[in-house]
Every structure is written in C-alpha cells, then in structure tokens.
C-alpha cells in the first residue's frame, strides 16, 4: 500500500493521519458534554469554582483524545492487516487478508473538513465486542480509498502502489464502474413513512433527561416550560391525548424526513469491473461500503407497513461479512434506501444478474395447487409464490386470537367484578377487527418458490420481507414442527447460510412441500434419510 510511512521502516508500522489530533479531542469533548456541564453547574451552585472543575475536565478529555493517536499504529502485509493500540493495556488486532469481507469508509463532518476518513474492515466474525472491530480512525481520504482497493481488489494492478486509484470527484464515474442506482429527489416522500424519527425522539429525550439530571435543573423555574405545561394542563383529557399524538406525529414525520435526507443524500450504487458493489451515501456524514460480489448470497426486500402503504420498499444484500442489522456495520448491507418498490425490484435484478454462480440451478418447484412445471422462471424477484394453504390460514387466526381472546375475557371478568373502568374492555373489543385483519395480512404475506437456483421466501405483516437466497449458499436445512404444527400437518423449513441473518425460514408450509424444497434446493442431501421409491413401511 502506498502512502507516507511513519515509525521504524524495518517494522512497517504506520501511524494514522496527524490531522486526527484536531478531531479526536473534539469528539471526546462532545461525548462528555453533559458530564462537563454538570460539573460546571454543580460547582457554581455550591459556591465553588465550577469553571475550574469544568476546565480541568475538558483538559483531561482532550488529553485522552490525543492519546488515541499516539498509541495507535497499523501495518498491511501481503498476508495480514494489523492494528496496535492502547497505552497501559497494549492490544494487537490481526485479520488475515483472506478473511476480509467488506471495507467501510466513513467521513463525518469534521473528517470531511480535514480531508480524512475512517476505515472499518469487516470480517464476518460473530464477536460483537466493541473492541474487536478493526478500525482505522482516521486516514487521509486518498489513503482510505487506496486501502479499500488494495484489500478487496486483489489484482496485481490494484496491489501496485503506482496503480492505486485516487477517489473520483463526487458525482463522477471511475473507470470500470457501472452505475446501478442513484438517489432521486422524489424519493424523499418516503422519508416520513420510515418512522426513524422515533429513534430521534428517544435520543433527544434521553439527552434532555441526562442534561437536567447532571445539571440539577429545576424545570418549574424555566418560564417557557412552565407556561407550556400550564396551557397543556388546562385542556380536557381527550384534547390532551389528541395534542400529544398530533405533536408526536409532526415531530416524528419531520425528524424522519430529515434523517432520511441526511443518511441517504448523494446515494449511489455502482458495480466495479473487479467484481465488487460500491455503495456511497450520506449528506453530512459520508459512508462508503464495498461488497465483494463473490460473497453475495442473495437480496432481501423489506416493506414495513407504512412504507408498503405508499408502495415503497428498501433493498439490502445477503452477503457473508455483513450481519443484518448488527454491530458497527449496521446499515452496511443497504443496497437501496426506501424507494419505490418497482425500483427496488429492478435494482435487485441488476445485482443478481451479475452475481457469480447465479445462473442455472434446480428447476422451479410447484405445489399441489400450481399445476404442472412450465419451465424455468426468468426472475426470482417476480416469480409467483406458492401459497401455504388453509391450514396455515387457520394457524394465523388461531395464534392471533389465542393471544387477544384471553386478554379480552380477563378484562371483561374484572369489569364484571367492579374493579377497572369499562373503557379498557371496550378498547380491547374494538381491536378485534384489527387482530383479524393482521392475521389475514400475515397469511397473504406467506409464500415461497424455488426457481433458477434461488430459494424465495416471504413472510411478515408489520414488516413484510421477501428474501431471495442462492441455493448454493445454503449449508444446511432444518425442519421444525411444534405440537400444534404436527396436528395441522405443517412444518417450518429453515435454510442455514453463512450470510446475512444466517437463517431464513419458510414458515408453516406443508411437511411434504418442506421436504421437497430441501431435496430440490440441495440435490442428494436428503437421500440417506428418505425411503426408496416403492418401499412403503407397513
């Protein structure tokens, strides 16, 4: 890898960019801001010199931030990536080059101002400890781009320092890149339906609560807060509930839209000629994720209930090295932000069409109600799914009302005995149609297919998911049957893989159909466990 080398040349250990001395202290001060403000307020209110305590706290925090640069070094060898950090407790993290699955490049606002980027190497390990991640915070932006190319594009040209490319200007196309998707202004309309603003409500509420607690602030003495509470208390109960719900909806909608724009602004998905997918996104904090296509095992299309109501969906990759919705790489598997569902299906088709080993495979599996096999289907993303039959429908309603009915009866009994008011029972009774609609929608979401070498499974109501998984990426099948499933003649088939969530289910399917799926998905796997044709036990 090219770039300036610091430290002893014979060891090859390098330091992070010295410009990080301007970033780490600021990050630590911002992180410790509530505690530092608490020191200032507590010292002032007790008659002491609170500003001196606060200044001392800021000084220690800045010193701690600077030590991270002095105590962190790294080196890249043909076989390993090593990061050495720590002052009293010295640690060396080592990752074999052949275990590198993804490379994340992130630039926060301060990073971008100083021309820096943070590099995180993904290995697909199941260790979730924070200190087990191999991170370089931070390198120059050019050096981070060269490191990404060197670790993932292992061609001789990519490993040559002279050939290491410099990242192209924003919006331009690098040589050998093909654009698959780009953020469109019209997609912003899906922002309010992501409900990500609920997280903002929690974060803001937690920060304000900690600030009030650390600073020993009496809200009754704050004029605007006192007047607002007095105005709110003068309302009737129904009006108070309506006001809170309206304010919450407006705040969540605005926060969700703002979060959508900040997270997915300048979104681009490109394919590199070396066999990688490159995702860049972020308006203020820019993030770039590179995924090797040879490690891609499929895609997942998610349709949360509100997003589905406006015909939206989001697309993510099922790939080794990126665990779904886990750890520091949360969101790193995103291939398309919330967008029109037709766009998500089209982009998924482009991604799968160039996936190594994507063509061929077993022929479509038909169910008892689908008629004869009509030949291979062209796309696993639009293939009609096989329904799961009336037994699965009854199970959806049985499970839904099996929870709702006891609660309704208990509330009715308590009301008869004169304990609680009538409105909880009336509310529970009014929700019965909602329970029925939810059960029906969960059944409509069930479906599966096996076509062109892919297992397709769909489930869920509040979040409907459709997973397209390559059969050659399945390392095992599990057939599970609960007591009630056995009585209904159903089973849950689980496909185990090393990618994504690591297991994907075909839920409440007929037992014979589950065995047929497993046998067709991995030919020969179940042969030792199946009776030969014609041998029927008496």
Beta strands, then each sheet from edge to edge (+ up, - down):
strand 1: 14-15
strand 2: 73-76
strand 3: 80-85
strand 4: 91-96
strand 5: 102-107
strand 6: 116-122
strand 7: 134-140
strand 8: 177-182
strand 9: 268-272
strand 10: 276-281
strand 11: 286-292
strand 12: 296-304
strand 13: 312-319
strand 14: 334-340
strand 15: 447-451
strand 16: 454-459
strand 17: 463-470
strand 18: 474-480
strand 19: 490-497
strand 20: 503-510
sheet 1: 1+ 2- 3+ 4-
sheet 2: 7+ 6- 5+ 11- 10+ 9- 8+
sheet 3: 14+ 13- 12+ 17- 16+ 15-
sheet 4: 18+ 19- 20+
end
